[in-house]
Every structure is written in C-alpha cells, then in structure tokens.
Amino acid sequence: MIAKSLTTVAIIGGGPGGLATAIALSELPSFHVTLYEQSPEPREAGAGISLSTNAWKILDLLEASDGVKGGPQANTYQRNGHTGKVLRLQEQPENSAGDVRGSIRARRTRLQSALLARVLPDTIVYNKKLVSLESVPDGGVRLNFKDGTEVIPDLVVGADGIRSIVRRILFPNHELHFTGNTAWRVLIQKSSLTHIPDVTDATAWWWGQNGHVYFSDVDDETENPDPYFEITVRSYTEPEAPGLTVPWGISATNDKVASRVSKFDKRVRDAVAVVPEGHWREFAGYAGPRLERAFGSGATFAMEDGWILARALEEKRLSDSPIQGALDIFDRIRSPYYHKMYEHIDNNHDKMQQQTKLKTHNLDEFLQARVDNILGGNKDFIYKNDIRKVWEDYVTALAVEN
Ligand SMILES: Cc1cc2nc3c(=O)[nH]c(=O)nc-3n(C[C@H](O)[C@H](O)[C@H](O)COP(=O)(O)OP(=O)(O)OC[C@H]3O[C@@H](n4cnc5c(N)ncnc54)[C@H](O)[C@@H]3O)c2cc1C
C-alpha cells in the first residue's frame, strides 16, 4: 500500500539509464519507484562498453563501481586497416589526469549486474511491456501494458532505449532512420587469438575505407585467468533490409562478417575467422532528428540523466509544482550539455566531409586525417564530466541569482 504523500514514479526500461534512475530515486524518502522491464528476466545483449572518468564519477555516486572491472585502455593503437600501418599510438589515456582507475572496457554484463545489485528488492517488475500511455484528467499518466494491466503514476521516466515507445508517443514526429552503419560484435576467449600478431597486445582500431574493426580487452586479467576479448566489426555502407535491419543484437553468419573485412589486413581477417559460427551479433545503427529539449545517448549519459533527475526532484519536492519544477531544472542542466555535444559532433562531421575526397586519391592520408579528426578536439567535457560538480555548480548559480 502506497501512502498518498508519496510521489509515484514509473521507470520504463531496465538498461543503465533506468537502473541508475531507480537507484538514485530510491534514496529519496518521498518517492515510490517501480521499474517496468519488458524482458522476462535481467539480461544484457552486446559485448563491451567503454567507461572513463565520467562513468566512475556517476558509478561512485550510485555506489555501483566496486563490481565494475574490465580491461585497461592505457595504450590504444590506430592503424590503417588495410596495411596495418600504425597511424597513431595513444600512450596517454584521454583521462590520464582523471580518475585513477583510468579508462576501461568492461563487459556490458558487469555494468548491468553492478547496477542491478544496487536496486532495492521488489522495485523491478519483469515481463511488463509498455504499449501506450496517455494523460489522465487529474494530471497523472496512464500506462498500458501488453498484459492488459495499467498503472497511473505521478511521473514516467522513459528509459526504454533507442526504439522508445515513450519517445514515440511524446514526440510523434521524431522518426528514426537506419544510418547505414552496422556493427557486428562478439566476446571471445583471448587465448584463441594470441597466435595472431598485433591483435591482442593492446586496444586497437583498424580503420578501413568503408568501416573499421575494433579489438579490446574486456576483462581484468588479475581476476580472470581466462579472459575474454572483444571484436567489433563496423561497416558504414550497409543496405537496409526491411524486417531484418534491427538495432538489437540478432545472429549473423561468419560468412557475412568475413565479407565485411575481406579487404582488411590478414591479421584482422584471421582474427575474425577464429570466431565460432553462431557467436556474432548484429546491431544496425539508428538515429533520429535532435529534440529541442534534453535527451542523450550513451550509457554514462543515461546514468547521469537519472541522477540529475533525482537531485532535481529532491530539490523541488516541497514546491507548488514539484514535478514540472524538477523537469525544468533537468532541462536547464542537461540541454546545454547535449547542445555542446551536438556542436562537437557537427564540427567533426564537417571536417570529415572536407576530407572525403582524399578517400579515393590517397587512402593512407584519408585514414590518417580521419584518425586525427576523431582524436582531435578537447573532449574533457564528456569524458571527465563530474556530474556531482555539475549539480553543485547549478545550486551555487541559483543561490547567486536569488
Ligand atoms: C553497437 C553498440 C555499441 C555501443 N557502445 C557503447 C559504448 O562503448 N559506450 C557507451 O556509453 N554506450 C555505448 N552504446 C550505447 C549504449 O548501449 C546505450 O546508450 C545505452 O545502453 C542506453 O541505455 P538506456 O538505459 O537508455 O537504454 P537500453 O540500454 O537500450 O535499455 C532499454 C531497456 O528498456 C527495455 N524496454 C524497451 N522497450 C520497452 C517497453 N516498451 N516496455 C518495457 N521495457 C522496454 C529494454 O528491454 C531494455 O532493457 C553502444 C550501443 C550500440 C548499439
């Protein structure tokens, strides 16, 4: 039984964003949180995930960092994927002045389990697929689930991923399109690859004309004597196959993945060929137009969003319009951040367009320019973002304004 004085919050989706929001809100006494997840049980598809200082900051705040271990990203090679020539070696990780734990690449399941362990019992309801939502006259929102049930919480948090039904209903004109960019990902025992030169020594990007291949540790070798290793093959020029081009991980054949690296260096082709049949998972990349109000992407952004929302709700809980007031604060903090990110992306994109003519004339120069471009620019505002400081700065600015 929920006392009337509690604000009820329904979170849709149990990915990093939904779980982080549930953890952050569960610390507030005046909120009752339920997370609805469509899957019948906890699960996480995909391979590895990169975590830097910004991720450690938010994971520490959620008290979820202890269980998150992975492979260090200290030395990263950027290579011409066709010849193997080293285009750049990053010996200093981007966040060398950041968190002492540095940048790591972790199995996505490690992140998911660490967050799940911090969610209060009975918060998550599995097998609950949201199919629609609508406003009700007294200001609440009715959520309708596939199993015929409904709830009317005070606040809904849409954390239901790239194909979000919440977003589709609230922003009906926001249509996703396939970007032509598809990733095939796998985790494989590192010991099965060590015979191939230069593949398992360090994190490496092998850049090709129309795609790239990424190799990385995902396990902390001090705790795992038989560590796993990630291979991601990306193609930027995939045709759309109606019904088959989907953003979640579906099975892909070895022949299909091999065909995308047929022009790559033998070391890449050999590594890809080691993967047992049936292990590759294919993820088609989708994107949509930008919204005027804040919404982000990336697991760390999603966790930061959840934490800031909790701070804003806490701040406004005694005000006349606690929910709208909190959402306004959320937008005021997060919208400028995402605008800055869009600017950064646009900048990179413009430079890349200028370099495209090199692609056919001088591939080596083109790949070098691409790497310089991707690694250029100061990205500290992303990878060293200290979300607690962001909140403290907001509170200070507010005190000055008043
Ligand atoms: C190939 C690939 C590589 C990536 N690599 C990185 C990386 O290295 N670093 C990084 O930060 N990010 C990476 N990302 C992005 C990252 O995966 C996402 O940004 C992140 O998972 C978003 O978290 P989320 O909680 O918002 O959504 P998701 O992780 O997508 O979780 C959404 C959840 O909602 C549930 N759900 C969906 N619809 C409904 C519904 N109707 N009802 C109930 N539940 C529902 C889903 O089952 C799922 O559990 C990558 C993405 C891809 C595809």
The ligand as an SDF file (V2000), in Angstrom:
LIG
                    3D

 53 58  0  0  0  0  0  0  0  0999 V2000
   26.8510   -1.4690  -31.0400 C   0  0  0  0  0  0  0  0  0  0  0  0
   26.7230   -0.5160  -29.8720 C   0  0  0  0  0  0  0  0  0  0  0  0
   27.8630   -0.1540  -29.1480 C   0  0  0  0  0  0  0  0  0  0  0  0
   27.7510    0.7460  -28.0730 C   0  0  0  0  0  0  0  0  0  0  0  0
   28.8660    1.0580  -27.3550 N   0  0  0  0  0  0  0  0  0  0  0  0
   28.7720    1.9250  -26.3200 C   0  0  0  0  0  0  0  0  0  0  0  0
   29.9080    2.2590  -25.5210 C   0  0  0  0  0  0  0  0  0  0  0  0
   31.0290    1.7580  -25.7090 O   0  0  0  0  0  0  0  0  0  0  0  0
   29.7420    3.1560  -24.5140 N   0  0  0  0  0  0  0  0  0  0  0  0
   28.5070    3.7140  -24.2180 C   0  0  0  0  0  0  0  0  0  0  0  0
   28.3820    4.5040  -23.2640 O   0  0  0  0  0  0  0  0  0  0  0  0
   27.4210    3.4010  -24.9400 N   0  0  0  0  0  0  0  0  0  0  0  0
   27.5300    2.5400  -25.9740 C   0  0  0  0  0  0  0  0  0  0  0  0
   26.4430    2.2460  -26.7220 N   0  0  0  0  0  0  0  0  0  0  0  0
   25.1900    2.9300  -26.4100 C   0  0  0  0  0  0  0  0  0  0  0  0
   24.5420    2.3150  -25.1690 C   0  0  0  0  0  0  0  0  0  0  0  0
   24.3370    0.9480  -25.3840 O   0  0  0  0  0  0  0  0  0  0  0  0
   23.2340    2.9870  -24.9300 C   0  0  0  0  0  0  0  0  0  0  0  0
   23.3780    4.3810  -24.9850 O   0  0  0  0  0  0  0  0  0  0  0  0
   22.7190    2.6200  -23.5450 C   0  0  0  0  0  0  0  0  0  0  0  0
   22.5040    1.2350  -23.4650 O   0  0  0  0  0  0  0  0  0  0  0  0
   21.4560    3.3980  -23.2810 C   0  0  0  0  0  0  0  0  0  0  0  0
   20.9410    2.9740  -22.0530 O   0  0  0  0  0  0  0  0  0  0  0  0
   19.4040    3.0320  -21.7760 P   0  0  0  0  0  0  0  0  0  0  0  0
   19.2100    2.5450  -20.3660 O   0  0  0  0  0  0  0  0  0  0  0  0
   18.8900    4.3830  -22.1140 O   0  0  0  0  0  0  0  0  0  0  0  0
   18.7180    2.0460  -22.8410 O   0  0  0  0  0  0  0  0  0  0  0  0
   18.9560    0.4890  -23.1500 P   0  0  0  0  0  0  0  0  0  0  0  0
   20.2530    0.0040  -22.6480 O   0  0  0  0  0  0  0  0  0  0  0  0
   18.6300    0.2970  -24.5870 O   0  0  0  0  0  0  0  0  0  0  0  0
   17.8250   -0.2160  -22.2820 O   0  0  0  0  0  0  0  0  0  0  0  0
   16.4650   -0.0660  -22.6160 C   0  0  0  0  0  0  0  0  0  0  0  0
   15.6840   -1.0890  -21.8000 C   0  0  0  0  0  0  0  0  0  0  0  0
   14.2970   -0.8220  -21.9750 O   0  0  0  0  0  0  0  0  0  0  0  0
   13.6140   -2.0340  -22.2060 C   0  0  0  0  0  0  0  0  0  0  0  0
   12.4090   -1.6920  -22.9860 N   0  0  0  0  0  0  0  0  0  0  0  0
   12.3770   -1.2470  -24.2670 C   0  0  0  0  0  0  0  0  0  0  0  0
   11.0980   -1.0340  -24.6560 N   0  0  0  0  0  0  0  0  0  0  0  0
   10.3200   -1.3180  -23.5790 C   0  0  0  0  0  0  0  0  0  0  0  0
    8.9070   -1.2840  -23.3370 C   0  0  0  0  0  0  0  0  0  0  0  0
    8.0240   -0.9080  -24.3000 N   0  0  0  0  0  0  0  0  0  0  0  0
    8.4410   -1.6570  -22.1250 N   0  0  0  0  0  0  0  0  0  0  0  0
    9.3010   -2.0380  -21.1260 C   0  0  0  0  0  0  0  0  0  0  0  0
   10.6510   -2.1120  -21.3060 N   0  0  0  0  0  0  0  0  0  0  0  0
   11.1540   -1.7420  -22.5030 C   0  0  0  0  0  0  0  0  0  0  0  0
   14.6000   -2.8840  -22.9740 C   0  0  0  0  0  0  0  0  0  0  0  0
   14.3070   -4.2710  -22.8810 O   0  0  0  0  0  0  0  0  0  0  0  0
   15.9190   -2.5190  -22.2600 C   0  0  0  0  0  0  0  0  0  0  0  0
   16.1530   -3.3380  -21.1360 O   0  0  0  0  0  0  0  0  0  0  0  0
   26.5010    1.3300  -27.7680 C   0  0  0  0  0  0  0  0  0  0  0  0
   25.3540    0.9590  -28.4870 C   0  0  0  0  0  0  0  0  0  0  0  0
   25.4650    0.0360  -29.5320 C   0  0  0  0  0  0  0  0  0  0  0  0
   24.2080   -0.3590  -30.2950 C   0  0  0  0  0  0  0  0  0  0  0  0
  1  2  1  0
  2  3  1  0
  2 52  2  0
  3  4  2  0
  4  5  1  0
  4 50  1  0
  5  6  2  0
  6  7  1  0
  6 13  1  0
  7  8  2  0
  7  9  1  0
  9 10  1  0
 10 11  2  0
 10 12  1  0
 12 13  2  0
 13 14  1  0
 14 15  1  0
 14 50  1  0
 15 16  1  0
 16 17  1  0
 16 18  1  0
 18 19  1  0
 18 20  1  0
 20 21  1  0
 20 22  1  0
 22 23  1  0
 23 24  1  0
 24 25  2  0
 24 26  1  0
 24 27  1  0
 27 28  1  0
 28 29  2  0
 28 30  1  0
 28 31  1  0
 31 32  1  0
 32 33  1  0
 33 34  1  0
 33 48  1  0
 34 35  1  0
 35 36  1  0
 35 46  1  0
 36 37  1  0
 36 45  1  0
 37 38  2  0
 38 39  1  0
 39 40  1  0
 39 45  2  0
 40 41  1  0
 40 42  2  0
 42 43  1  0
 43 44  2  0
 44 45  1  0
 46 47  1  0
 46 48  1  0
 48 49  1  0
 50 51  2  0
 51 52  1  0
 52 53  1  0
M  END
$$$$
